[in-house]
Amino acid sequence: MAGVAYLVPLVGIVAACAALGVSRASYYRAKAPPKPRAPRPRPPRALDDAERAEVLAVLDSDPFADKAPAQVYAAMLDAGRYLCSVRSMYRVLAAADQVRERRDQRRHPTYVKPQLEARAPNQVWSWDITKVAGPERGIYYCLYVVIDIFSRYVVAWAVAPTEAAAIGQQLIDAACVEQGVVPGQLTVHADRGAPMTAKSTAQLFVDLGITQSHSRPSVSDDNPFSEAAFKTFLYRPDMPARFGSVEDARAFFAALMRWYNEEHYHSGIALLTAGDVHRGTAPVIIAQRQTVLDGAHQARPERFVHGKPVHPAPPTVVWINPPATAVSTTAPPQPTQGGPQREAAPAPESDTIAAPPRARTASRGLPDSSGPLRPVRAKPRQPIAREAALH
């Protein structure tokens, strides 16, 4: 009806209803004000006001205040008195707003989205636990990994046969000593697993001066750095289907963590290794790479059609759930198609302004923008057969 009302002042009622397939009777009926309905008369067998008040007084009395209407109904029959049916008792209670769930109901707390910011290493760590297959079906080993979100550097890891809060606490405690973390410097983020939410873990963080952060329940995006690292670990081509023992798993992951920190080029930190960013040697590496790019540009400048190549820099700030205002201001420049960035080539000097390119639709036989434009009529839609719609 909104479409008909829009077209009526333009083309009239008849044309508007015909164009949209709406009956004119329906249009006039929708415009007419609704007719007031007469109040429904009370049925002759219904309880009058005095009887309803009596039923409510009995239900609210001390002997029956905590009993269901069926219990009150049976007790009143035993006392030789009939008030009304059980269903009528419920109607009287509903009219008095006294029908509701009286048992304690669980109230889900409001979980705040974690928003963590890291501008240097050892400001925000993320840790999680994943399982790897053991020698037999049903036997799994637990891989603990603590990662720095700014540099992607694995600061601590362990493989254990069980999942326990004490193992994670020992890892974080030893990593703080090794990295020289002082109280008030670090925030540790994790999901809501039992080892992460244990009271002993919270007490350790209080003793070390660490701020604790947790993901929202059932929200995997709140812990993206640990999840991404686990995918890199478990999808390695040399990852075995099963480990023969916990010692075998520890030996494998020792080499894997060394590769991840010192050899793997991370796309999120400008194709640098995590160790370079964590130790602060990234500017030296970038300067060396830029020298190579400059030499390649000087040797064959015609191959760099977008200008002088510039090596990208790692991000200056890393977020977990960045606010909307920080996405555009803190995002680092990304290389084009995986390669280094280009400096914009200078525009050619000319006294005349180049003509704008012709519209692509001109090649399809449509009139040029300089000629008169004709409206293009849309092809009418064919009605769908009723039998086909039913199927």
N, C-alpha and C positions, 0 to 999 in steps of 0.2 A: 504494500500500500504506500510505502514511502516513495517508491519510484513513480507510482501513478500520481501522487500528490505533487511531485517535482515536475512532471510533464504536463499536468493539466493547465497551468498558466501559459505554457508555451504552445501547445498544439490542441488543447481542448480535451474534454472528458472522453468523447467517443474515440478519438485517435489514440489517446494515452492508454485507455483500457484495451483497445485492439492491439496496440504494439506490444503490450506486456502480457496479453492473454488473461486479463482479469475481467470478470463479469462486472457490468455497470451496477447491477443490483448489490454486489458485494461492496463496491466502492461507496454507494449511497448508504448502505447499512453501516459501514465503518465510520462514516461521517456523522451519523445520527447519534445523539447522546444516549447513553444507556438508560433503559427504563428502570426506575426504582422498583425493587422487589418488596413485596409485602412481607412483613415478618411472619415467620412460620408459627402457626398456632400450636399451643401446647397440647399434646395428645391427652385424651381423657384419662388414660391409665397412668400418666406420669405423676411423680410425687409433687405435691404442692410445696410452697416455700416453707411452711411450718414443718412438714415431714422431712424435708431436706435438712433443715436446721437441726431437727432431732437426731437424724442419722449422723450428721457431722459431730454433734455433741457427744454421742455415744462412742464414735470412733476415736475422738480426741480425749476421752475420759482416761483416768489413770489406769484402770484395769486393761484397756485395749489400745493404749497409745502406741505400744511397740509391737502390736500383733497385725498380721495380714488380714485383709477383709474376710477371707475364707475362715480363718480362726474365729473372728468375731461373729460371723454368721452361725457357725456351729455352736459357739458358747451361748449365744442368745437363744437358739432353739432349745438347748438344754435347760435354759432358764425359763422356758415357756413363752417366749416373746419372738415375734417375727417383725423385723423392720422393713427389709426389702431384699432383693436378690444380691448376690455377690457383685454382679456386674453393675448394678445401680450404686452400690457402695463405691466402686471405683469411679463412677461418673461424678458422684458427689465430691470425692477427694480430688479429682482432676479439676473440677470447677473451683475448688479452694486452693489449687496449686500445692497439693500435698502428696503428689505421686512423683517420686523420683528415686534414683538409685541411692540407697543409704549406706552401702558398703564403701570402704575406702578404695578409691580409684587411684591408680598410678598416674602421676603427672610428669610428663616428659619435660626435663629442663630445657631451657633455651641455650643452645650451644653457639658460641660466637665464632665466626670464621677467623682462623689464625692468620695474621698478617705480620710476617717477619721480614726484616731487612738486614742485609749484610753488605757492608762496604769494604771489608777487608777479611783476610783469613781469620779463623778462630773467633768469629763473632756469632755464627749460627751453625750448629751441627744438627744433622738428622741421622737417626739410627732406627734400624728395623731388623727383623729376624725372618729368614726364609728357610725352607726345608729342602734338603737334597736327599736323593734316594740312597739307601744303604745297600748292603750286600744281598738282602732278601726282601721279598715283598712285605710291606708293613713296617719295615725298619727305616727310619729317617734320621738324618743328622741335622742339627740346627746351625745355620750360618748367621753369625752376628756381624753387622757392619755398621760402623760409625763414619759418616762422611761429612766433610765440610762443604756447605752449599756454595760458597763463593768460589772456591778453587776446584771443587769436585775431588778433593784429595781424601783418600781413605785414611783417617787418622788412627783407626783401631779396627780389628776384626778378630774373630775367633770361630772355631768349629767345635761344637760340643754335642754329646749324644742326647742331651735333654734341653728343654727350654726352661730357664730359671732366671729370676730377677738378679740373683747374686752375680751371675756371669756378666750380664750387661753392666752392672754397677762397677765391677772390677775393671772392665774395659774402659769405661768413661773416666774412672779415677786415674788409671794409668795413663790414658791419653792426655788428661789435663796436666799431669806432671811432665810428660814428654814435650808437650807443646808450650809449656810455661804459661798456662792460663791462670789469671788472677781472679779473685772474687769480683763479681759484678761485670765481668767482661763477656761471658758466654751465655747463649740461649740454646738449649737442647730441645729439639722437636722430635716427636714420635707419634705413632698412632695410639690407640687405646687398648693394646694388648695387655695381658696380665702382668708381664714383667715391667712394662712401661708405666702402668698405673699403680704398681705396688707401693705400699706405704714406706717400705725401706728405701725404694728408689727416690721418693720425694724427700725423705730425710737426708739422703746422701747429697742431693742437690742443694738443700738448705745449708748443709755443712760446707760444701764447696763454693757457695755463693753463685750458683747457677740458676738461671731462670728456666722454668719448666713450661713446655708448650705441648699441646696435644691436638691431634686431628679431630674433626667432627665425626661422630659415628657414621659408618657406612659411606664415607666420602674419601675415595682413594686419591683424589686430586690434591688433598691437603698435605700429602707427603710425597711430592713428585720426584725429588732427587733420589731418595732411597729406592723407589720403584723403578726409576730409569736405570740406576746402577745394577739392580738385580736382573733386569732384562739383559743388560750388557753381559753380565757374568754367565747367566744360565743359557744364553743363546750363542755362546762361543762354539766354533766348530769342533774344538777338541774337548768339549765338556762331555765326560763319560755318562752313560746312561745310569750307572750305579757305581758306588765306591765300595771297595772291598772292606775297608775299615775306616775308623775315624782318623787314624794316622795317615792313611792314603788320602783322605779328603783334605787334611791340613797341609800336606805336601803340595797337593794340586793348587789349592787356593793361595798358598804362599807365593807361588810363581805367578798366579793370575793377578793378585793384588800388586805385585811389583810391576807387571806389565801395565795394569790400569793406571798406576800413578806416574810411571816414568816413560812409557812408550806409546800409550794410546793417545791419539790426538782427538780432543773433545771438540765437537762442533759448537757447543754452547760457549766456549771460551776462546773463540777465534783460532781454532785448530792448534791450540797449544796443549802441552801435557799438564796434568794436574800438579805435578811437582814444580814445574816452572812458575805457575801462578801462585802456588802456595809459598814457595821460597822467595818470591819477588823478583825472579830473573826473567820474567816475561818481556820487559822492555828491551833487554839485550837481545833476546831471540827475535823479537819483532824488527829491531834495527838491522840485524844480520839478514833477515829475510827481505827487508826493504831494499838493502843493497843489491841483493840478487835480482829483485824485480827491476830496479833502476838499470842495472846492466843489461837485462834482457830488453828493456824498452829502448835503450840507446842503440843496441845492436840492430833490432828490427822494429822500429816504431810503427811501421805500416800494419803490423799484426795486432796492434792494440787499438782497435777502432774506437774505443770509448775513452781514449786518452791515457795518461800515465797511470799505471796500476799503483794502488795504495793498499798496503796490508791492513786488514781490520784490526781493531783493538778489542781486547776482552771487555765485557761490561763493567762499568764502574760501580754498579749496585745490582744486587741479586735479591729477588723477592720470593717469598712463598705467599701466594695469593696477593699480588700487588693491587693497590687501590686503583680505581679508574683514572685518577689524575696522574698516577705514576707510570702508567703503561707507555704513554707517548713521550714522556720526558726522560725516562731512564733507560729506555730500550736502546741497546747499542746498534750502530749501523750494521746492517747485514750485507755480506758479499753477494754479488749478483751471480746466480747459478753456481754457487759453491766456490767461486774463484775470488781473487782479491778485488777490492773496490777500485773504481776508476775515478780519476779526476775528470771533471767535465771538460771536454775539448772546447777551446775558445771559438766563439762564433765568427764566421768569416766576415771580414770588413766589406761593406758594400754600400753604395749610395742609394740603392733602391731596395724596397721592401719586397721580399719574395712573396709571390701569390700563394694563398692558402691552398692546400691540396684539395682536389676535387672529391666530392663525397663519393663513398664507395657504392652508393646506390645508383650512381649514374651509369655504371657498367651494366646494370640490369635492365636498361631500356627506359628508366624513369626520366622525366624531364629534368633538365638542368635547373639549378637554383635561379638562373637569370631569366628563365621563361616562366610563363604562368603555371600555377599549381592547380591541379584538379583533384577534387576529393576522391579518395579510393573507397569504393563501397565494399563492405565486407560481405562475403558469401553467406547467404542465409543458412542457418542451421536446420538440418532435417529433423523432424520430430521422431522420437523413438517409439517403435511399436509397443503397445501395451503388453503384448505377450512376451516380448523380449525382456522388457523391464521386470516382469514378474519372475523370470528365470534368473 
